[in-house]
Amino acid sequence: MSQQGYVAAPPYSQSQPGIGGFSSGFGPPNSSLHYGHYGDPNSSSSAPQPGPGTTPSPRMSSGHPASFQGPQLSPPPTQQQVALPPGSQVPPPANNLNGLCAQLSLPPMARQDGIPGPVSPNPNLQQLSAQPPGPGYHPQQSNYGPQMAGSQLSYPGAFPGGPAQLSGPQQKKLDPDSIPSPIQVIENDKASRGGQIYATNTRGQVPPLVTTDCVIQDQGHASPRYIRCTTYCFPSSSDLAKQARVPLAAVIQPFAVVPPNETPLYVVNHGETGPIRCNRCKAYMCPFMQFIEGGRRYQCGFCNCVNDVPPFFFQHLDHIGQRVDHYERPELSLGSYEYVATLDYCRNNKPPKPPAYIFMIDVSYRNINSGLVKLICDELKTLLDKLPREEQEESSAIQVGFVTYNKVLHFFNVKSSLAQPQMMVVSDVGEVFVPLLDGFLVNFQESRSVVINLLDQIPEMFADTNESETIFAPVIQAGMEALKAAECAGKLFIFHSSLPTAEAPGKLRNRDDKKLLNTDKEKTLFQPQVNSYESLARDCVANGCCVNLFLFPNQYVDIASMGLVTLYTGGTLYKYNNFQLDADSPRFLSDLRKDIEKKAGFDAIMRVRTSTGFRATDFFGAIYMNNTTDVEMAAVDCDKAVTVEFKHDDKLNEDSGALIQCAVLYTSISGQRRLRIHNIGLNCSSQLADVYKSCETDALINFFAKSAFKAILSQPLKTVREMLVNQTAHMLACYRKNCASPSAVSQLILPDAMKVLPVYMNCLSKSCVLVGRPEIPTDERAYHRQLVTSMGVADTQLFFYPQLLPVHSLDLKSDAIPAAVRCSEERLSEGGAFLLANGLSMFLWLGVSVPPELIQGLFNVPSLAHISTEATSLPDLDNPYSKKFKSVLKHIQSQKPYTMKLMIVKQREQPEMVFRQFLVEDKSIYGGASYVDFLCCVHKLICQLLS
């Protein structure tokens, strides 16, 4: 049964006959021109881009929602009804979408003929008067006078051409408790599916939310840790897809970390013959292949081609047509597994060498002076013992090399036979060459004494430098040439602090111009200022050279240009503004340690194959694309996700569903060439209700964020923000028109799986990337844009809707973390302490009357006034408060790729302004709408579309 999550309606409304008569596409016929990437003329002709959805409602059975194979007519959906008040009190609409419809008044509420009281003519309608509107919302009767039966009245309201306007009761503000809460949705899913085993044995089932902890058992479809979809039921035709505008996309995190209580991937080795593949479409052997003719042949699930089974792979079938070795072979019974690749899959048909890590340190005056260079060198002495290795290996196979630079490059020979390291200077930075081969890349264990000697010497060697200018592009070029000469893939770890202004390729100027904000030229701030970085990135990818960049800027460094190579090569960008040794070292060192120890695949290429009827059309991520099908990544680590959009090219078959296979060919840390395969099967339906009830809001938001952040390179930001609002309204209007039970136009009806879509879409549309304000540094916006581009679903979920925990209610006796509260100032209390985290930053907010024992327990000082807001960490104290709080911090931090910077904020003090912009349900100080206002705005747009 389709679940309708949220309906705003007066408590006395009754169901009403359907409202007929609107054209099937909303808006004028040419509204379809804006499909695809926000109307980007260069994008491939594409279908609609819809928005975020959450997963099955808590009222669905906690196991697997019914799998919808084959057509099903859904009964009238159930609805949660919540009333939007008659017209909110807001000034007239403004044109800018910065204050995104913060000023739109509400559509009129309708009273309809009907029976007062709890008797509902439609058993599928939950009436507010009869019961609360679902978990967590307070019943709303109190807002409206006595229930009245009577002719339809309409309050003065919003959209033109509404019914006759009669004055109604006085206007009321919408109660935030009455609108869908992301926290409630998260908590409900935890309650119904947390701690359980989730088996992936059913096509098209919707997994638990990304915020729910459970144990995933691969039984034929890839774990949601590897692949999450915007909907697990695709519309069967492209017309239906265009109508719904729900984007069809998968967020693929091929190297996602699997917790210790889940099975790691099996490795299949067919020796010389290599993986078995379909002759026609080249898909790899997987659970979607159907064996026929007694097991001698198989039919490909992707292209239907019938192939011979190679003799060595032959096996008899049992009485149900399944091979008798089905469960013994990972490639027949599991959604994810690996193959050992043969020489045909290797560069130049030669087995690859293990990858190398090259450390490249900017030794200009500022970095020496701040103590950064010494900090890096000291840390590397211990860190090089922790280079990643395969489980069965004694030590890491990764080789290491060292370069320092300012206006020139210094290469070091650290060959194990030398008594002292040797330095070679390359001063011709226009044509970089590698001055030595033998002795530059070494095994750390073999050359340990020489390397330690070098790391001791570097800070002293440049102690008296007064060189403040730096180069940047030649540094990357040098690292890439070194890897190329050694014929191996690898990573560059570059530690850099300033705009590269020295005369050299890739030289940059300060082009940060606040006058461009909110003009058509604002998009140039997100584009690289010179072309050379793009071609450098292409060369790096071609040579398997991934660039990790650690930036320590004091001012503008043009991240849009400097970060480009990192983005295209699958690298990670870290930024520490105004780096202070005492305050920022722990965060930087934690990031560096995590990054070096990460397992990754090198020199990788990814292909996404689909069954007939649809195909992958667009790819977003830290990737490089030379053609339309091959996703190239110089490296891919456990945190990087690629979001793939699909479009129909024919009708889909409801019986066979929509099948997706993602194959990543890569070199492992030990130098073995492998293929990692992830398969997932989705349902197809000609009923839009099936599509809507299988949506996942968190995956939708990931898709919308990445496609919007790509669109700002070619479109004005205002256009992109408007697209997001229109997209939200279109998806919800289509649901309202095609799937919801008939009801008054004035009701806002949201599908259960998308009831928190509006709050997330509002968070996205007012994120600093999409809102140009002089107070927000351009580099900060470019940095966030780059990070989000490669994020997985869990990371975008937290980034756009931060976690806000009431620390004052920590239960010291249990391991449980207190339930989060909604991100709004209303939820804070003067006597409370709250921890807010979004994956990049953390804030500890202290109310003015927070209990002294809490302050004493956490800070070891007697009162709020004694706490320094300069502190970026809390003291280690031996008391239950402090230990519990530290364990909560550690838990939140352990799940995220970046080490979050902690800021201490006291209520009613200046730094609170920074903290308040993370309270995403409220109106933003930079002009973004509150959640309530955004919901009103979307409701108004839906009403316009339906009329």
N, C-alpha and C positions, 0 to 999 in steps of 0.2 A: 504494500500500500504506500502510495507516495506521501511523503511527510511534508506538510507545509509548515515552515518553522514559525513564521511570525506574521501576525496580521494585526494591523492597527485598525481598530474599529471602535466606535462608541459601544459601551457595554449593552446598550439596548438594541443594537442593530440585529436584524435577522437576515438570513440569506435572501438574495433577491435574484430574479431571473437574470441570465447572462446579458452582458451589454454587447450587442452585436454591432456590426457595421463599421469596424475600422479596417483599413487596408492591411493586408497581411504583412507587408514590410512597414515599419513605422516611419513616419516622416515622409518627405517627398521621395519620389521614386529614385532620385539620384543619390539618396543618402548612402547608397551602397558604395559610392566612390571612396568613402573614407575607411573601407575595410583595410586589412593589411596593416602595415606599419604606419598607423596614424597618417594614412594618405600619402605616405612617402612614395613619390613617383618611381623611385628606383626599385621598390620592393617587388618581389614576385607577386603576381596577382594572387590575392590572398583572401581568406575568409575573415570573419569578424574576430575581434579581440575582446573577449570578455574577462570577467573578474573573479576575485577570490571566493572560495567557498569553504565551509568547514565540513566535517564528516558527519556520519549518520547520527541522527539525533539520539539522545540518551534513551528515547523511548523505543528505539529499535532493539531487537534482541541483542544481547551483548555479544553473542557469538558472531557468526557471519550473517550479514544481511543476505536475504535470499539472492541467489545469483539469477540474473534475469536472462536466461537463454531462450531465444525465440521470442516472438512478439507477445506482448501482454497488454491488455487494456487495463490501465490503472483505474481503480475506483476513485471517487472524488477524494482529493487529498485531505488529510486532517489539517486544521489550521490552528495556530496559536493566535489569539486575537488580542491586540493591545491597542489602546486608543491613542490616536494623535489628537491633540486638543484642537479646538476650532481656532485656527489662525494664531500664529505666535506673534508676539509684539516685536516687530522688527522694522527698521527703517526701510525705505524703498530699495529695490534691487540695485546693486552697484554693478558696473560692467566688468570690473576686473575679477578674475577668478582667484585672485590671491585671497581675497576675503571670500573665497569660494562660497557664494550664496549664503554668507552669514546673514544676509539681510532679506532672505526671501520669506514671504509669509506663507502660511499653510493653505492648502486647498480646503474648500469648505467641507465640513463634516455633514454627513447626511443622516437624518433620522428617517427610518422607514416604517411603513405599516408592519405590524407584527405583534406577536404576543409578548407582553412584558414578562420579565422573570426568566427563570432558568429553562423554560421549555424550548428546546431548539428544534425547528422543523427538520433540520438535517443532522442526523446523528454524527456525521463526521466533523461537524463544526464544534470546536470547543468554545463555548460562550464565556466571556469574561464574567458575566454575572453569575454563572454557575460555579466556576472554579477559577483558581488563579491561572494566569496565562502561561503555565509551564514553569519549569524550575527557575527560581531566582527572580521572577518579576513579581512585584507586589500587585495584588488585585487593584484595579483602578476605579472601582465604582465611586470612590470618594470624590473623584474629580468632577463628576457630573451629577446634576440634580437627580430627583427621583426618576425612575424609569418611566418613559411615557410611550403609550401607543398613540400613534397619530399620523397625520399626513406628513409627507416628507418635508422637512424644513432644511434650510441650508444656511450655514453661518457665513457672514461676510468673509470673503476669502480670496482665493488667489487667482485661479486661472481664468482667462477671458472666456466668455461663452459658457460660464458655469450656469447652473440652474438659477432661477430667480433668487435674488438675495434678500433674505429677511434678517432683521437683526436678531441675534441669539444672545445667550448668556455672555457674561463678560469674558474676555479672552484670558486663557491660562497658559503658562509656560509648560512645555512638555517635561514630564518628570523623568530624569535620566534613568531611574530604576525601572521604568516601564519599557525601555528599549533594549534590544538584544545585547547581552554582555559577553564579550570574548572570554572573560574569566569563567563565566558560568559554563560556556560551551566546553572550555578546556577541562574544567573540574568534572562536568558530567561524563565526558569521555574517559577521564581517569577512573571515575567511579565504576563505569560499566565495563571497561576493557583493560584497565591497568593491571599489571602483574600476571596477566593471563598468557597462554600460548596462542599466538596468531599463526595459523597454518595457511600457506599460500596455495591451497589446493583447488580453489574455485576461480574460474575466469570471471573477471569483472567485479570482484568484491572490493569494497572500499575499506582500506586499512585503518587501524586506529590513528588518531591524530599524531602529528609529529611530536607533540608535547607529552604524549602518553608513554610511559615505560611498559614495555611488554617483551616477551620472548618470541622471536620470529623463527618459524620453522619453514624452511624451503621445501615445498612439496610440489614443485613444478612451475611456479612463477617466481620471478625475482623478488627478493625482499624489498619492502618499501624503503629500506635504508639505501638501496641502490637506485630504485626508480619510483617516483611518485607522479601521478597524472592529474591534470586539471579536472578531468572527469573519467570515470572508469566505465562509462558507457557512451560510445560515440554515436552521434545521429547517423542514420543509415544513408542519408543523401546530402549532397552539398547544399541543396535548397534549404533543407532543414537546419543545417549548420549555420547558413547565412541568417536564417530567421532567428535562431537562438542567440547567435553571437557569442556563444561560450567558446573561448579559444580552446582548440584541441592541442594539448601540449604535454610533454613528459619532461620532468626534471631528473636528469640522470647523473648520479654521483658514483662513477664506476669503481672508485677505490675507497668507498666509505668504510669507516672503521666498524668492525663487527665486535660486539662485546664478548668477553671471554666465555659467557654461558651459551653462545651460539656457535654453530659449526663453521670453521673457516672454509674457504673455497677448496674443492677437490681439484687436483691437477690431473688431466687425462693425457696420456702419452701414447700416440699410435706409431711411434718410431719414425722410420724413413717415410712412410706414406703420408704422415701429417693428418690434420683434421679432415673429417668427411664433410663434403659440401655439396649442395645442389648444383648440378651441371649448368642450369639456366641462370638462376638469380644469385648463386654463390652463397646462399645462406648456410650457416653451419648446422650440423646435426644437433637436434634439440627435441624437447618433448612434443613439439608441434608437427613432427614428421610422422606420417601414417604408414605403417608397414603393411604390404599386401602380397598376394601370390605366395603364401606360405613363408613370408619373410625374405623372399629373394629380391624384392624391389620395395622402394618406399616412395610415397607421394609427398612432395614438398608442401608444407603448410602455408608457405608464403606465395609461391607462384603456381602451385598445383602440378608442376612438372613431375613425371614419373622417372625415378632414377634406379639404376641397378645397385644392389648392396654389394660392396667389395667382398670377395670371398672370406678374407680374414675376419670380417665384421658380421658374417652371417650367423643368424640364430633362429631357431624355430619359434612359431607363435603358439600361444596357449588357446584355450577354448573361446576367449573373448577377443582374439586377434592381437593380443599384446605379446611382445617378445618375452620369452621365459627369463631372460637376464635383465628385464626392465629395471628392477630396483638395484641391480649391481652396477649399473652404468650411470654415472652422474649426468652424462649428456642426454640420457633418455628420461631421467626421472626428476632432474632438478632444474630450477629456473636460472641458476648461476653456477658457473664452473670455469675452469681454465684449461687451455690446451697448450702443450709444448709445441712451439712453432718449428718448422723445418727451415733449411737454408733459403728456400724460395721466399720466405717472409723476411729475410735479412737484407740489409743494405749491401749492395754489390755481391750478394750471395755468399757473404763471409760471416761467420759467427761474430756477434758483437763483443766488444770488450766491456768490462765493468765500467760504470760511469765514474766521472771525476768531479770533485768539488774544488772550485778555485775561489780563494778569499782575496778580495780586492779592497784595500783600505785607503781612503782619502786622508793623506797626511798633511793637509794644509794647516796653516797657523791655528785656525779656530779649533780643529779637532784635537791637535796636540795640546793646546792650551787648556781645553775643557777637561782633559783627562780621558777623553773617549778612546783615543788610540791605545793607551795603556790598558784600559778596561777590556777592550776587544782582545788584545794580545794575551792578557792574563787568562781570560775566559777560554780562549781557544786551546790553551795548554791542557785543560781538563776535558774540554768538549770533544776533542778529536778522538778520545778513547770511546766515544759513544756514537760513532758513525753507524748508520743502520746496517744490519746484516741479516741474512736469511737465518731462520731458527736453527738450522742444523750446522751453521758455520761457526768456527772458533772466533774469527775476527772479520771485520768488514773488508770487502773487496774494493771499496771505493778509494781512489787515489786522490791526493790533495796537492794543491799548488798555491803560491802566494805572490801577490803583486801589491805594491803601494804606488800611489800617484799623487801629483798635484797638477803642475802644468806639463810634467813629463811622466813617463811610466818607468817603474823599477821592477824588474823581474828577479826572482831569487832562485839560485841553484841550491837545492837542499839534498843532493845525492848522499846516500848513506855512507859512502866512502870518504866524504870530505870531513876535515876537522872543523872547518868554519863555513857557514853559508856564504855564497858569493852573490854580489849584486850586479846586474847588468841594466844599464839605463837606455831607454829608447826615447830619444828627444824629437824624432821626426814623427809627430802625432798625426800628420796629414796622411801618411802611408804606413800604417802600423804593421810591424812584422814581429814574429816571436823570435827573440835572440838566442834561445837555447831549447833543445828538445829533451836531450838526456839530462835528467836531474831536476826538471821543472815539476813534473807530476810524479809523486812518489807515494809509496805505501807508508803511512804514518808509523806503523809499528817498526818498520825497518829503519826509517830515517829519524826516529824519535829524538835522538840527542841533537841532531843538526837543526831540526824544526824548533825544538824548545829554545835552543840557542838563538835562532832567528827571532822568535817571538819576544825574547828578552831584549834583543838589540834594537828592534824597530822603534820603540818610543824614544830611546836615547839617540839613535841615528838622526832623527829629525827634530830633536829637542830645541835646537836653535833656529828652526825655520822661521822665515817671515813671509813665506809665499802664501798669499791669500787667494789667488785665482786658481780655478780648477778646470779640468776637462771632464767630459763624461762619455760621449759617444765612442771616442777612441778606446776607452777602458773596456767597454762591452766588446768592441771589435777585437781587441787584443785577447780577451778571454775566449771569444769564439774561435779565433785563429789557432789558439793553443789547443783547444779541444779537437779542432779539425785536423791539426797536424798529428795529434795523438790517435786519431781515428776512433774517438769515443764520444759518447754523449755526456752531458753533465749539467751542473748548476754553477752559476756565478753568484757569490754572495758579495754584494757591493755595499759598502758603508760610506755614505756620501752626505755632505751637509749644505751645499750652496748652489746657486744658479751657476751653470758652467759658462763663464764669461770669457775664458781664455781663448785666444785665436786657435781654433781647431774645428774639425767637422762637428756638427751638432751644437755649435755655439748658440746660446740663447740670450735674449734680452728680456728685461722686465716689461711685459706687455699687459700687466694687470690694470684694467681700466674700468673703474666703477661707472663711468658714463655709459658703458654698453649695457648695463643691467636693464632688463625689461625693454630692450629694443630688438630688432630683427638680427642685430649683429652679436647678441649675447652668446649665440651658439658657437661663435669662433673661439670663445674662452675655453671650450671643452675640446677643441680640435688642436692637434699639434701645430706649433708655429712654423716648423720646417719639415720638409718631406723626408729628410735623411733618416729620421727615426723609423719611419714605416719600412723603408728598404732594408735598414739594419735588422729590424724585427724579422723580416722575411728570410734573410740570410741565417739568422740565429735558428729559426725553426727548421730550415733546411739542413742545419748541421746538429740538430738535437741539443742546442744550447739554451737552457732555461735561465732567466735572470731574476734573482731575488734581490729586491732593493730595500735597504734600510736607510731611511732619510732622517736627518736631524736638522730641520730648517729653523732659522731664526726669522726668516722673512719669506717672501714669495719665491718659490723655486720652479714654478710652471710644471706641476704634476701632470697636466694634460699632455705635455711633451715628454717629460722625463719618465713617466710611468708607462708610456706606450709599449716599449719593448717588453716590459714585465707582463703587461696584460696579454700581448700576443703570444708570449712564449709559455704561458701557463705558470708564470712565477707569482710570487706574493709581494705586495707592497706594504711596508711598515713605515709609520711616520711618528716621530717624537718631536713635537713642537717645543722650541726653546729648551732643549735638553739640559737638565741639571743632573750632575753626577749622583748626588745623594737621593734626590726625589725620583728620578726616572730610571736609574740603573736596574732595579729589580724587574721592572716591566720589560725593558729591552732585553735583558739577559734571559728572561723566561721565554720571550718570543723566539730568540735566537736558538735556545736549547730545543724548544718544541720543533722549530723548523728543521734543524739539522737531523733530529731523530725521526722525523716523519718518514713513513714508507711511501714510496712514489714509483710511478712507472716513467721511464725515460723514452725519448724519441718515439712518441706515441702517435698513432693514427686511429681515428674512430670512425666507424661506419654505422649508420642506423638504417636497417632494412625493415620493410613493412609488408604485410600481406596485400593482396590486390585491392584496389579501390581507394587507397589513400597513400600519401608519401610525405616524407620530411621535407619542409620547404625553407625553414629558417632556423638558425642556430645562434644562441647567445651564450657567451662564457669567456673564460681566459683561453682563447683558442685562435688559431689562424686558419683561414679557408682559402685555398688556392683555386678550388673549383666548387661546384655546388653540392658535392656529396662527401668529400673527405674532410673530416675535422682533424686538423693537425695540432699537436701539443708537444712542444719540446720536452715538457714533463707534465705529469698530472698527479696531484697528491690527494690525500684522503678528504680534504675539505673542498676540493673544486667540483663544481657541478656545471653541466652543460644543459641548457634548457632548449628543447627542440619543439618547433611548432609543426603541426601536420595539416595538410589540406586534402580534401577529396579530389580524386580524378575520375571517380566512377561511383556507382552505388556500392554500399557495403552489404555483405550477406549476414543476416541476423543469426543464422545458424553457426556459421564458422567464426563470427566475431572479427575483431581487429587485432592482428598480431604484430608485435614489435620485437625486433632483435637488435641489440646494441653489441657490437664487437669492437674491442680495443686491442690493437696490436701494439706491444710495447717491449722495452728491455727492462728486465728486473734489476734490483740493486746488485745482484750477483753476476749480472751480465748474461742472463738467459733470455732468449727471445720467446715471448709468450703471447697467447690470445686470451683475453678475458671476455666471456660471453654472458650477457644478461638477457633473458627472455621474459616478456609479459604478454598476457592475453587480455583483451578488453571486450566487453559486450558491445553490441550494436543494437539500435532500436529505432523504430519509426515513430515512437511515442516520445515527445519532448519531455514528459514527466520523468521518464527513466533517465534521461540525460541529466536533468536537474538534480534528481535525488542521488546521483552518483558523483556529484561534484566534490572537489576538495578545495576549500577556500585558501588554505595556506599555499597550495601549489599554484592556484590562480594568481595570488598576489606576487609570487616569485616571477611568474610569467609577465604580469603587467609591469612590474618594476623594471625588469630587464628590457622589455620592449619600449617602455617609456624612456628609459635612460639611453637607449640607442637612438630613439627618435629625436632627442634634443640636439643631436649632431646636425640635423638637417631642418628642424622646424623651430619656430618660436616657442618658448616655454609656455606661453599662455595657451597656444593651440594644443599642446600636449596635455596640459591640465584639463582643458575642456573635453578633450577626447576621453580622458579617464572618467569624468562625470557622466558623459553621454553613454559611454560603454556600460557603466553601472546601470544607468536608467534603462537602456535597451534590453539588457539581459533580464532585468526584473520585470519590465513591461511585457516581454515575450512570455515569461512564466505566468504572469498575471492573466494574460489574454488566453493562453493555450492550456494551462494546467490547473489554475486555481478554481475552487468552487465559486459560483457566481456570488458577487457581493457588490456593495456600493462602490462607485468609482473612488469615493473619498477614503476608502480603506487602503492602507499600505500593506501589501501581502508579500512576504518573503519566503522563498523555499527554505525548508529546514537546513539543508546543507549549505545555504548561502546566507543565513540570517545575519552573520557578522561581516559579510562582504562590504557593506557600506562603511563600517568603522575602519577597516583596513584600507579601503580605497581612499578614504579621507586622509589617513596617516601618510599614505604614499604621495597623494597630490600636494600635501603641505610639507614634504620632506625638503631639507635644505637644497637638495640637487635641483628640485623643480621650482623653488621659490627664490628669485634673485633679490637679495637685500644687501645694502652696503655693509651691514654689520657682519655678514657671513663671508669669511675669506674665500676667494675663488678656489684656492688650493684645497680647502676643506671640502668644497662641493665636488671638485674633480676626484678627490681621494675617495669620498663616499660612493661616487658613481662607479669608480673602478672596482671597489670592494664588492658592491652588490652584484656587479656583472658576473662574478664567478661564484656567488653564494648558492648553497643548497637551501632546501625548503625550511629546515629548522632555523637556519641563520637569518633568513629574511623575515621569518615569523617574529623572532625576538627583536630584530632590528627595527621593524616598523611598529610593533606594539610591545614596548618594553615590559619587563617583569617588575612589579612593585610589591615588595614584601613588607608586612608589618613586623619589624624586628622586635618591637616591645612585647609581642605576644609569642615569642619563642618558647616552645615547650622544652625545658631543660632536661626533662626525664626521657624524652623519646628522640629517635633519630629523624623524626618527620620535620620537613621544612614547612613553615606556616603557609596556608593558602594565600595566593597573590590577591591583591585588590585591583580594582579598575584604575587605569592611569588618568586620574582626574584629581584636581585640587580638593574637591569635595570629600575625597576619601582620606585625606590627611587629617591628623588630629593634633592639637597643640601638645597633648600629653604623650605623643607617640614618637617613635623613631622608625623610619622607613628606608629600605634599601631598594634602589632602582638600578636595573642592569639592562643594557640593550646589545651586549656583545662587543661593544667598543669602549663604552664608559660605564662607570658605576658611581652612584651617588649615595651617600648616607645622609639622609635628611633628618635633622633633629628639631622637634617642636620646641617652642619656648618653655613649656612646662614639662619637659620630659623628666621622668623620675630620677632623682640623684643616684639611686642605687644602680640604675642602668648605666649612667655616665661613669660612675666609679668602676663598674664591672668591665666596661669596654675600654675606657681611656685612662683609668687610674688617676683621675682628678676629681675634686669634690663637686664641681658644678659646670653648667654649660659655658659660663663665661671663661672658664680656664682652658677650654678646648681650642687648639689652634686650627683654623680652617686651612692653614698652609699644608697641614699633614696630608700625606698621600697613602699612609698605611696606619694600622692600629698597632699599639704595642702588644707583644706576646705576654699575656698575663695568665697566671695559674688560678683561674676561677671559672665556674661553670658558664657564666654569661659569655666571657671572652672565648672560651673553647668552642661553645656551641655556635657563636657568630662566625668564628674563623672556619668552622666546618661547613657552614652554609656558603660562605664566600668560596671556599675551595670547591664545593660541589657545583655551584653555578659556573665557576671558571673552568672546571674540568671538561665541560661539554662544548666549549667554544674555542675556535682557532686562535683568536687574538687575546692577549692578556689585557684585561680591562684596567683602565686607570681609575683609581678610587678618589673621589672628591668628597670632602666633608662640607655639608651645607647647613647653616643654621636658619631657622625660620626668620623671615623679615630682615635678612641681611642681603647685601648686594649680590653675592654669588648665587642667590636663590633664582635669579633671572635665568641663568644658564640651565639650572635644574628644571625650571618650569616648562621649558620648550619640549621636554620629554613627556610631559603629561598630555598625551596625544588626544585625549577625548575633549580637552578644553580648547577654547579659541586660542590660536597661537599669537604670541606677542609680535610675530612677523606678519600677521594678517590671515593665517589659515583659519578655516571655519571650525567651529566646535562640531562634535559628532552629532549633537541634536540638530544643529542648523544644517549640516550636510544632509542628514536624513530627510529633513523638510524639503531641501532643495531637490534631492533625488525624487522624492515623492511627487513634487510639483512637475518635474520633467516627465515622470511616468504618466501622470494624469494628462499632460499635453499629448504624449505619444498615443494614449488610448483614445483621446477624443479627436 
